Amino acid sequence: MQAALEVTARYCGRELDQYGQCVAAKPESWQRDCHHFKMSIARCTSSHPIIRQIRQACAEPFEAFEECLRQNEASAGKCAEQVRRFLQCAEQVPPQRPPAAIQTQPLPAS
């Protein structure tokens, strides 16, 4: 998870800041009013392999967390258990190794 957070912060810091500011400014309606910022983070991170890996491997606990947030818009603190389960899953996702460079042989001279 730390690697995913670092990638997100490095490449999508502006989007994260905007979303965080929106959520803090709208505690009663952040789920609705900040949705466009959430989507901009999703678009930004969709090209990073470690984040795609976590999304795939931890889709179920993440969906449970999002459902909890929808049901508890005014009191997101009630979703601590769902957050814990998602983070626990994400911590177990191993980072992908970059593909090995393809070795090319020069073509024989004719």
N, CA, C and O atoms as a MOPAC input file, in Angstrom:
PM7 MOZYME 1SCF
protein

 N      0.83400 1    -1.19500 1     0.00000 1
 C      0.00000 1     0.00000 1     0.00000 1
 C      0.86600 1     1.24200 1     0.00000 1
 O      0.54500 1     2.23500 1    -0.65300 1
 N      1.96100 1     1.18500 1     0.73000 1
 C      2.85000 1     2.34100 1     0.78500 1
 C      3.32200 1     2.72000 1    -0.61500 1
 O      3.37400 1     3.90100 1    -0.96100 1
 N      3.66400 1     1.71600 1    -1.41500 1
 C      4.11000 1     2.00000 1    -2.78100 1
 C      2.99500 1     2.66700 1    -3.58300 1
 O      3.24800 1     3.61000 1    -4.33200 1
 N      1.76900 1     2.18100 1    -3.42900 1
 C      0.64200 1     2.76600 1    -4.15900 1
 C      0.40800 1     4.20200 1    -3.72200 1
 O      0.14300 1     5.07100 1    -4.55200 1
 N      0.50600 1     4.45400 1    -2.42400 1
 C      0.32100 1     5.82000 1    -1.93600 1
 C      1.42100 1     6.74400 1    -2.45200 1
 O      1.16000 1     7.89400 1    -2.80600 1
 N      2.64400 1     6.23900 1    -2.49200 1
 C      3.74100 1     7.04800 1    -3.00400 1
 C      3.55400 1     7.36500 1    -4.48700 1
 O      3.78500 1     8.49300 1    -4.92000 1
 N      3.13400 1     6.36100 1    -5.26300 1
 C      2.88700 1     6.59000 1    -6.69100 1
 C      1.76900 1     7.60000 1    -6.86500 1
 O      1.87300 1     8.51800 1    -7.67800 1
 N      0.69200 1     7.42600 1    -6.09500 1
 C     -0.43400 1     8.34600 1    -6.20600 1
 C     -0.01700 1     9.75700 1    -5.82200 1
 O     -0.33500 1    10.71300 1    -6.53000 1
 N      0.68900 1     9.89700 1    -4.71500 1
 C      1.12400 1    11.21900 1    -4.28100 1
 C      2.09500 1    11.84200 1    -5.28400 1
 O      2.04200 1    13.04600 1    -5.53700 1
 N      2.97800 1    11.02700 1    -5.85100 1
 C      3.97700 1    11.55100 1    -6.78000 1
 C      3.33900 1    12.02400 1    -8.08300 1
 O      3.66400 1    13.09800 1    -8.58900 1
 N      2.43300 1    11.22000 1    -8.61500 1
 C      1.88900 1    11.52900 1    -9.93100 1
 C      0.52800 1    12.21100 1    -9.90200 1
 O      0.11100 1    12.80200 1   -10.89800 1
 N     -0.16400 1    12.13800 1    -8.77700 1
 C     -1.53000 1    12.66700 1    -8.70400 1
 C     -1.72700 1    13.52800 1    -7.46100 1
 O     -2.83300 1    13.60700 1    -6.92600 1
 N     -0.66700 1    14.16500 1    -7.00800 1
 C     -0.72600 1    14.97900 1    -5.79400 1
 C     -1.74800 1    16.10200 1    -5.86900 1
 O     -2.46500 1    16.35500 1    -4.90100 1
 N     -1.81800 1    16.76500 1    -6.99300 1
 C     -2.76900 1    17.87400 1    -7.14500 1
 C     -4.19300 1    17.36500 1    -6.99500 1
 O     -5.00700 1    17.99100 1    -6.31600 1
 N     -4.50000 1    16.23700 1    -7.62100 1
 C     -5.84000 1    15.66100 1    -7.54800 1
 C     -6.18000 1    15.22300 1    -6.11800 1
 O     -7.29900 1    15.42400 1    -5.64700 1
 N     -5.19700 1    14.62000 1    -5.43600 1
 C     -5.41400 1    14.21300 1    -4.05200 1
 C     -5.69100 1    15.41700 1    -3.15800 1
 O     -6.58600 1    15.37900 1    -2.31400 1
 N     -4.92100 1    16.47900 1    -3.34900 1
 C     -5.11700 1    17.69400 1    -2.55200 1
 C     -6.50100 1    18.28600 1    -2.77500 1
 O     -7.18100 1    18.66200 1    -1.82000 1
 N     -6.91700 1    18.36800 1    -4.02600 1
 C     -8.22800 1    18.93100 1    -4.33900 1
 C     -9.34600 1    18.10100 1    -3.70500 1
 O    -10.29500 1    18.65000 1    -3.14500 1
 N     -9.22800 1    16.79300 1    -3.79600 1
 C    -10.24500 1    15.91100 1    -3.21700 1
 C    -10.28000 1    16.07300 1    -1.69500 1
 O    -11.35100 1    16.20700 1    -1.10200 1
 N     -9.10900 1    16.05800 1    -1.07600 1
 C     -9.03200 1    16.21000 1     0.38200 1
 C     -9.62100 1    17.52800 1     0.85500 1
 O    -10.33500 1    17.56400 1     1.85700 1
 N     -9.33100 1    18.60500 1     0.15100 1
 C     -9.87900 1    19.91400 1     0.51100 1
 C    -11.39600 1    19.93000 1     0.36400 1
 O    -12.09800 1    20.49900 1     1.20000 1
 N    -11.89600 1    19.31400 1    -0.68800 1
 C    -13.33300 1    19.25300 1    -0.91600 1
 C    -14.02000 1    18.45700 1     0.19200 1
 O    -15.03000 1    18.89800 1     0.73900 1
 N    -13.47600 1    17.28800 1     0.52200 1
 C    -14.06500 1    16.44400 1     1.57200 1
 C    -14.08600 1    17.19600 1     2.90000 1
 O    -15.08800 1    17.17100 1     3.61400 1
 N    -12.97700 1    17.86900 1     3.23300 1
 C    -12.89900 1    18.61000 1     4.48900 1
 C    -13.89300 1    19.77500 1     4.52500 1
 O    -14.45800 1    20.08600 1     5.57400 1
 N    -14.09700 1    20.40800 1     3.38300 1
 C    -14.98600 1    21.57700 1     3.31800 1
 C    -16.46700 1    21.19000 1     3.30100 1
 O    -17.32300 1    22.02000 1     3.60800 1
 N    -16.77600 1    19.95200 1     2.94900 1
 C    -18.18400 1    19.53700 1     2.79300 1
 C    -18.45600 1    18.23200 1     3.53800 1
 O    -18.76400 1    17.21900 1     2.90800 1
 N    -18.34800 1    18.23900 1     4.87300 1
 C    -18.50200 1    16.98500 1     5.62100 1
 C    -19.87700 1    16.33700 1     5.48300 1
 O    -19.99900 1    15.12200 1     5.64100 1
 N    -20.88800 1    17.10200 1     5.19900 1
 C    -22.24200 1    16.55700 1     5.09800 1
 C    -22.55400 1    16.02100 1     3.69600 1
 O    -23.39100 1    15.13100 1     3.54000 1
 N    -21.88300 1    16.56200 1     2.68400 1
 C    -22.26000 1    16.22300 1     1.30300 1
 C    -21.06200 1    15.85900 1     0.43000 1
 O    -21.15800 1    15.88900 1    -0.79700 1
 N    -19.93600 1    15.51800 1     1.05200 1
 C    -18.71900 1    15.27900 1     0.28500 1
 C    -18.89200 1    14.18000 1    -0.75400 1
 O    -18.32400 1    14.26400 1    -1.84200 1
 N    -19.67900 1    13.13700 1    -0.42700 1
 C    -19.82400 1    12.00500 1    -1.35900 1
 C    -20.39300 1    12.48000 1    -2.69700 1
 O    -19.97700 1    12.01600 1    -3.75900 1
 N    -21.33400 1    13.39300 1    -2.63400 1
 C    -21.96600 1    13.91000 1    -3.85000 1
 C    -21.14200 1    15.05800 1    -4.45100 1
 O    -20.85800 1    15.07000 1    -5.64900 1
 N    -20.76600 1    16.01400 1    -3.60400 1
 C    -20.12900 1    17.23400 1    -4.09500 1
 C    -18.67700 1    17.05800 1    -4.52600 1
 O    -18.15900 1    17.87900 1    -5.28300 1
 N    -18.02300 1    16.02400 1    -4.07000 1
 C    -16.60000 1    15.83400 1    -4.38800 1
 C    -16.36600 1    14.69200 1    -5.37100 1
 O    -15.22500 1    14.30600 1    -5.63000 1
 N    -17.44100 1    14.16200 1    -5.90800 1
 C    -17.32800 1    13.01100 1    -6.80600 1
 C    -16.41600 1    13.30100 1    -8.00000 1
 O    -15.64200 1    12.43500 1    -8.40800 1
 N    -16.49900 1    14.50200 1    -8.56100 1
 C    -15.66900 1    14.81400 1    -9.73100 1
 C    -14.18100 1    14.80600 1    -9.38200 1
 O    -13.35600 1    14.46300 1   -10.22900 1
 N    -13.82300 1    15.18000 1    -8.14500 1
 C    -12.41800 1    15.10700 1    -7.73600 1
 C    -11.98400 1    13.64800 1    -7.56600 1
 O    -10.86200 1    13.28100 1    -7.91400 1
 N    -12.87300 1    12.83400 1    -7.03500 1
 C    -12.57700 1    11.41600 1    -6.89000 1
 C    -12.32800 1    10.79000 1    -8.25600 1
 O    -11.41700 1     9.97900 1    -8.41900 1
 N    -13.13500 1    11.17000 1    -9.22700 1
 C    -12.96600 1    10.63500 1   -10.57800 1
 C    -11.65500 1    11.11000 1   -11.20800 1
 O    -11.03300 1    10.37100 1   -11.97100 1
 N    -11.23900 1    12.32100 1   -10.90000 1
 C     -9.97500 1    12.80000 1   -11.47300 1
 C     -8.78900 1    12.02000 1   -10.89200 1
 O     -7.80300 1    11.78900 1   -11.59200 1
 N     -8.87700 1    11.61600 1    -9.62800 1
 C     -7.82900 1    10.75900 1    -9.05100 1
 C     -7.83200 1     9.41200 1    -9.76300 1
 O     -6.77600 1     8.88300 1   -10.11000 1
 N     -9.01700 1     8.86300 1    -9.97600 1
 C     -9.11600 1     7.56200 1   -10.65200 1
 C     -8.51100 1     7.62600 1   -12.05200 1
 O     -7.78900 1     6.71700 1   -12.46200 1
 N     -8.80200 1     8.68700 1   -12.77600 1
 C     -8.23000 1     8.81900 1   -14.12900 1
 C     -6.71200 1     8.94300 1   -14.05800 1
 O     -5.99300 1     8.35500 1   -14.86600 1
 N     -6.23900 1     9.70200 1   -13.10000 1
 C     -4.79900 1     9.92200 1   -12.97500 1
 C     -4.06200 1     8.63100 1   -12.62900 1
 O     -3.00600 1     8.34300 1   -13.19300 1
 N     -4.61500 1     7.86300 1   -11.71200 1
 C     -3.90600 1     6.66300 1   -11.25000 1
 C     -4.10300 1     5.44800 1   -12.13000 1
 O     -3.40400 1     4.44800 1   -11.96500 1
 N     -5.03200 1     5.51200 1   -13.05500 1
 C     -5.35900 1     4.31000 1   -13.82800 1
 C     -4.20000 1     3.80200 1   -14.67800 1
 O     -4.23700 1     2.66200 1   -15.14100 1
 N     -3.18600 1     4.60900 1   -14.89100 1
 C     -2.07100 1     4.16200 1   -15.72000 1
 C     -0.92400 1     3.54500 1   -14.90400 1
 O      0.08000 1     3.13000 1   -15.48300 1
 N     -1.05500 1     3.48000 1   -13.58200 1
 C      0.04200 1     2.97500 1   -12.75400 1
 C     -0.20300 1     1.52300 1   -12.35000 1
 O     -1.22200 1     1.23100 1   -11.72400 1
 N      0.70300 1     0.60500 1   -12.69300 1
 C      0.49800 1    -0.83800 1   -12.47400 1
 C      0.21900 1    -1.22800 1   -11.02300 1
 O     -0.65900 1    -2.05700 1   -10.78300 1
 N      0.93300 1    -0.66000 1   -10.04500 1
 C      0.72200 1    -1.08300 1    -8.65300 1
 C     -0.68700 1    -0.71900 1    -8.19500 1
 O     -1.30500 1    -1.47600 1    -7.44700 1
 N     -1.19200 1     0.40400 1    -8.62200 1
 C     -2.53700 1     0.81900 1    -8.22300 1
 C     -3.57900 1    -0.05700 1    -8.90800 1
 O     -4.57700 1    -0.43600 1    -8.29500 1
 N     -3.34700 1    -0.37900 1   -10.17900 1
 C     -4.26500 1    -1.29600 1   -10.87600 1
 C     -4.27500 1    -2.65800 1   -10.18500 1
 O     -5.32800 1    -3.27900 1   -10.04400 1
 N     -3.10800 1    -3.11400 1    -9.75900 1
 C     -2.99100 1    -4.39700 1    -9.06600 1
 C     -3.80400 1    -4.39500 1    -7.77500 1
 O     -4.53200 1    -5.34800 1    -7.49900 1
 N     -3.68500 1    -3.34300 1    -6.99400 1
 C     -4.41800 1    -3.24500 1    -5.72800 1
 C     -5.91700 1    -3.19200 1    -5.99300 1
 O     -6.69400 1    -3.85200 1    -5.30400 1
 N     -6.32000 1    -2.41800 1    -6.98000 1
 C     -7.74800 1    -2.33800 1    -7.30300 1
 C     -8.30900 1    -3.70100 1    -7.67100 1
 O     -9.42200 1    -4.05000 1    -7.27700 1
 N     -7.53800 1    -4.46600 1    -8.42400 1
 C     -8.00700 1    -5.78100 1    -8.84900 1
 C     -8.02200 1    -6.75900 1    -7.67600 1
 O     -9.01300 1    -7.45500 1    -7.45700 1
 N     -6.94100 1    -6.81000 1    -6.93400 1
 C     -6.81700 1    -7.77600 1    -5.84900 1
 C     -7.72800 1    -7.46400 1    -4.66000 1
 O     -8.13600 1    -8.37300 1    -3.93700 1
 N     -8.04500 1    -6.19400 1    -4.45600 1
 C     -8.78800 1    -5.77300 1    -3.25800 1
 C    -10.12400 1    -5.13200 1    -3.60500 1
 O    -10.62000 1    -4.28500 1    -2.86200 1
 N    -10.69700 1    -5.52600 1    -4.71400 1
 C    -11.95800 1    -4.91200 1    -5.15400 1
 C    -13.07000 1    -5.11300 1    -4.12800 1
 O    -13.82700 1    -4.18500 1    -3.84600 1
 N    -13.17200 1    -6.31300 1    -3.57200 1
 C    -14.27000 1    -6.59800 1    -2.64000 1
 C    -14.19700 1    -5.74500 1    -1.36900 1
 O    -15.19500 1    -5.11300 1    -1.02100 1
 N    -13.05300 1    -5.69800 1    -0.65600 1
 C    -13.02000 1    -4.84500 1     0.54300 1
 C    -13.15100 1    -3.36100 1     0.20800 1
 O    -13.68100 1    -2.59400 1     1.01200 1
 N    -12.67700 1    -2.94500 1    -0.96200 1
 C    -12.81600 1    -1.54000 1    -1.33500 1
 C    -14.28100 1    -1.19800 1    -1.59200 1
 O    -14.75100 1    -0.13500 1    -1.18600 1
 N    -15.00700 1    -2.09900 1    -2.26700 1
 C    -16.43000 1    -1.86300 1    -2.51300 1
 C    -17.20200 1    -1.81700 1    -1.20300 1
 O    -18.12600 1    -1.01600 1    -1.06000 1
 N    -16.83900 1    -2.66000 1    -0.24900 1
 C    -17.49200 1    -2.63900 1     1.06300 1
 C    -17.23600 1    -1.30500 1     1.75600 1
 O    -18.13400 1    -0.75600 1     2.39300 1
 N    -16.02700 1    -0.78300 1     1.63800 1
 C    -15.68200 1     0.51800 1     2.21200 1
 C    -16.50200 1     1.62600 1     1.54900 1
 O    -17.06200 1     2.47800 1     2.23800 1
 N    -16.57500 1     1.61900 1     0.22500 1
 C    -17.35300 1     2.64300 1    -0.47600 1
 C    -18.83300 1     2.56700 1    -0.11100 1
 O    -19.48200 1     3.60000 1     0.05200 1
 N    -19.36900 1     1.36000 1     0.01700 1
 C    -20.77700 1     1.19600 1     0.40100 1
 C    -21.00200 1     1.75200 1     1.80200 1
 O    -22.00700 1     2.41800 1     2.05100 1
 N    -20.08800 1     1.48700 1     2.70300 1
 C    -20.18600 1     2.02200 1     4.05700 1
 C    -20.19500 1     3.54800 1     4.02600 1
 O    -20.98400 1     4.18200 1     4.72800 1
 N    -19.32200 1     4.13200 1     3.21600 1
 C    -19.28400 1     5.59500 1     3.10800 1
 C    -20.60300 1     6.14100 1     2.57400 1
 O    -21.08700 1     7.17100 1     3.04400 1
 N    -21.18700 1     5.45100 1     1.59200 1
 C    -22.47500 1     5.90000 1     1.05000 1
 C    -23.55900 1     5.87100 1     2.12500 1
 O    -24.40700 1     6.76100 1     2.18700 1
 N    -23.52500 1     4.84800 1     2.96300 1
 C    -24.54700 1     4.70100 1     3.99900 1
 C    -24.30500 1     5.61900 1     5.20000 1
 O    -25.21600 1     5.87200 1     5.98800 1
 N    -23.08900 1     6.10700 1     5.33100 1
 C    -22.72800 1     6.93200 1     6.49300 1
 C    -22.06300 1     8.23300 1     6.05700 1
 O    -21.00300 1     8.59400 1     6.56900 1
 N    -22.68200 1     8.93100 1     5.11700 1
 C    -22.07600 1    10.13600 1     4.55900 1
 C    -21.66400 1    11.14600 1     5.62100 1
 O    -20.60400 1    11.76300 1     5.50900 1
 N    -22.47800 1    11.32000 1     6.63800 1
 C    -22.19600 1    12.33900 1     7.65000 1
 C    -21.25800 1    11.83600 1     8.74300 1
 O    -20.79300 1    12.62900 1     9.56100 1
 N    -20.97300 1    10.53800 1     8.77400 1
 C    -20.11100 1     9.99600 1     9.83000 1
 C    -19.21900 1     8.89000 1     9.27900 1
 O    -19.38900 1     7.71200 1     9.59300 1
 N    -18.27500 1     9.29900 1     8.45700 1
 C    -17.37800 1     8.34300 1     7.80300 1
 C    -16.56300 1     7.53400 1     8.80400 1
 O    -16.04800 1     6.47100 1     8.45800 1
 N    -16.43700 1     8.01400 1    10.03300 1
 C    -15.69800 1     7.29400 1    11.06400 1
 C    -16.27600 1     5.92000 1    11.36300 1
 O    -15.57900 1     5.06200 1    11.90400 1
 N    -17.53800 1     5.70100 1    11.01800 1
 C    -18.17000 1     4.40200 1    11.24300 1
 C    -17.61600 1     3.33200 1    10.30400 1
 O    -17.94900 1     2.15500 1    10.44900 1
 N    -16.78600 1     3.71900 1     9.35600 1
 C    -16.26900 1     2.78300 1     8.34900 1
 C    -14.83900 1     2.33600 1     8.64000 1
 O    -14.14600 1     1.84800 1     7.74800 1
 N    -14.40300 1     2.50100 1     9.87300 1
 C    -13.01800 1     2.16700 1    10.22600 1
 C    -12.69700 1     0.70000 1     9.95400 1
 O    -11.60200 1     0.38900 1     9.48500 1
 N    -13.62600 1    -0.19900 1    10.23700 1
 C    -13.37400 1    -1.62000 1    10.01700 1
 C    -13.21000 1    -1.92300 1     8.53200 1
 O    -12.34900 1    -2.71700 1     8.15400 1
 N    -14.03200 1    -1.29600 1     7.68500 1
 C    -13.91700 1    -1.50100 1     6.23900 1
 C    -12.58900 1    -0.94900 1     5.72400 1
 O    -11.96100 1    -1.55900 1     4.85900 1
 N    -12.16200 1     0.18400 1     6.24200 1
 C    -10.86300 1     0.75700 1     5.86000 1
 C     -9.75100 1    -0.20400 1     6.26100 1
 O     -8.83800 1    -0.46500 1     5.47600 1
 N     -9.82600 1    -0.73100 1     7.48100 1
 C     -8.79900 1    -1.65000 1     7.96900 1
 C     -8.69200 1    -2.87000 1     7.06500 1
 O     -7.58900 1    -3.29600 1     6.72400 1
 N     -9.83700 1    -3.43700 1     6.67200 1
 C     -9.82700 1    -4.62000 1     5.80000 1
 C     -9.21600 1    -4.30100 1     4.43500 1
 O     -8.43900 1    -5.08900 1     3.89400 1
 N     -9.57300 1    -3.14200 1     3.88700 1
 C     -9.00900 1    -2.76200 1     2.59400 1
 C     -7.49800 1    -2.56600 1     2.69600 1
 O     -6.75100 1    -3.07600 1     1.86200 1
 N     -7.04700 1    -1.83500 1     3.70800 1
 C     -5.60800 1    -1.58300 1     3.86000 1
 C     -4.84600 1    -2.87900 1     4.10800 1
 O     -3.73500 1    -3.05700 1     3.61000 1
 N     -5.44300 1    -3.77700 1     4.87500 1
 C     -4.80500 1    -5.06300 1     5.11800 1
 C     -4.63200 1    -5.82800 1     3.80500 1
 O     -3.58200 1    -6.42500 1     3.56800 1
 N     -5.64200 1    -5.81000 1     2.96800 1
 C     -5.55700 1    -6.45900 1     1.65900 1
 C     -4.47900 1    -5.79200 1     0.80200 1
 O     -3.63600 1    -6.46600 1     0.21100 1
 N     -4.51900 1    -4.46300 1     0.74600 1
 C     -3.58500 1    -3.72700 1    -0.11100 1
 C     -2.13700 1    -3.95200 1     0.29900 1
 O     -1.25000 1    -4.00400 1    -0.55200 1
 N     -1.89500 1    -4.08700 1     1.60300 1
 C     -0.52800 1    -4.32300 1     2.08800 1
 C      0.02100 1    -5.65100 1     1.58800 1
 O      1.23700 1    -5.82200 1     1.49700 1
 N     -0.85500 1    -6.58900 1     1.26200 1
 C     -0.42500 1    -7.92100 1     0.85100 1
 C     -0.21000 1    -8.04400 1    -0.65400 1
 O      0.21900 1    -9.09300 1    -1.13400 1
 N     -0.50100 1    -6.98600 1    -1.39800 1
 C     -0.32700 1    -7.02200 1    -2.84800 1
 C      1.15100 1    -6.78400 1    -3.16100 1
 O      1.68300 1    -5.71200 1    -2.87300 1
 N      1.81000 1    -7.77900 1    -3.74900 1
 C      3.23500 1    -7.60200 1    -4.06100 1
 C      3.41600 1    -6.69300 1    -5.26900 1
 O      2.65400 1    -6.78600 1    -6.23100 1
 N      4.41200 1    -5.81900 1    -5.23000 1
 C      4.65700 1    -4.98200 1    -6.40600 1
 C      5.10500 1    -5.83500 1    -7.58400 1
 O      5.83000 1    -6.81500 1    -7.41300 1
 N      4.67300 1    -5.45700 1    -8.76700 1
 C      5.07400 1    -6.17800 1    -9.97900 1
 C      6.51200 1    -5.82800 1   -10.31100 1
 O      6.96800 1    -4.70400 1   -10.10200 1
 N      7.20100 1    -6.80700 1   -10.82400 1
 C      8.54400 1    -6.53100 1   -11.33900 1
 C      8.39200 1    -6.04500 1   -12.76200 1
 O      7.53200 1    -6.53600 1   -13.49300 1
 N      9.22000 1    -5.08000 1   -13.17500 1
 C      9.14100 1    -4.65300 1   -14.56800 1
 C      9.53600 1    -5.79600 1   -15.48200 1
 O     10.38000 1    -6.61200 1   -15.11200 1
 N      8.94000 1    -5.87700 1   -16.67800 1
 C      9.30100 1    -6.95900 1   -17.59900 1
 C     10.77200 1    -6.87600 1   -17.97500 1
 O     11.33300 1    -5.78800 1   -18.11200 1
 N     11.37900 1    -8.02500 1   -18.13900 1
 C     12.79300 1    -8.06200 1   -18.52400 1
 C     12.94800 1    -7.47500 1   -19.92100 1
 O     12.07500 1    -7.62500 1   -20.77600 1
 N     14.04200 1    -6.82500 1   -20.12800 1
 C     14.29600 1    -6.24900 1   -21.45600 1
 C     14.41900 1    -7.37300 1   -22.46900 1
 O     15.02900 1    -8.40700 1   -22.19400 1
 N     13.85800 1    -7.17400 1   -23.59800 1
 C     13.91900 1    -8.17500 1   -24.66700 1
 C     15.29000 1    -8.07300 1   -25.33700 1
 O     15.70300 1    -7.01300 1   -25.80700 1
 N     15.96700 1    -9.20300 1   -25.36200 1
 C     17.26400 1    -9.23700 1   -25.99700 1
 C     17.08600 1    -9.39200 1   -27.50000 1
 O     16.37300 1   -10.28200 1   -27.96400 1
 N     17.72300 1    -8.54000 1   -28.23500 1
 C     17.63400 1    -8.64600 1   -29.69500 1
 C     18.99400 1    -9.02200 1   -30.24700 1
 O     20.03400 1    -8.58600 1   -29.75400 1
 N     18.95600 1    -9.82500 1   -31.25800 1
 C     20.17500 1   -10.24500 1   -31.93800 1
 C     20.25500 1    -9.46400 1   -33.24900 1
 O     19.24000 1    -9.27700 1   -33.91900 1
 N     21.44400 1    -9.01100 1   -33.61500 1
 C     21.54800 1    -8.33400 1   -34.91800 1
 C     21.29100 1    -9.34500 1   -36.03600 1
 O     21.65000 1   -10.51700 1   -35.92800 1
 N     20.67600 1    -8.87700 1   -37.08400 1
 C     20.41700 1    -9.73800 1   -38.23800 1
 C     21.73300 1   -10.04000 1   -38.94000 1
 O     22.59000 1    -9.16200 1   -39.04000 1
 N     21.91400 1   -11.28000 1   -39.43400 1
 C     23.15800 1   -11.61900 1   -40.14400 1
 C     23.24900 1   -10.81000 1   -41.44400 1
 O     22.25600 1   -10.54300 1   -42.12100 1
 N     24.46200 1   -10.44800 1   -41.74300 1
 C     24.68900 1    -9.69000 1   -43.00500 1
 C     24.48700 1   -10.62400 1   -44.18000 1
 O     24.88100 1   -11.78900 1   -44.13100 1
 N     23.87200 1   -10.11300 1   -45.23900 1
 C     23.64500 1   -10.96300 1   -46.41700 1
 C     24.73800 1   -10.81600 1   -47.41700 1
 O     24.70500 1   -11.45800 1   -48.46600 1

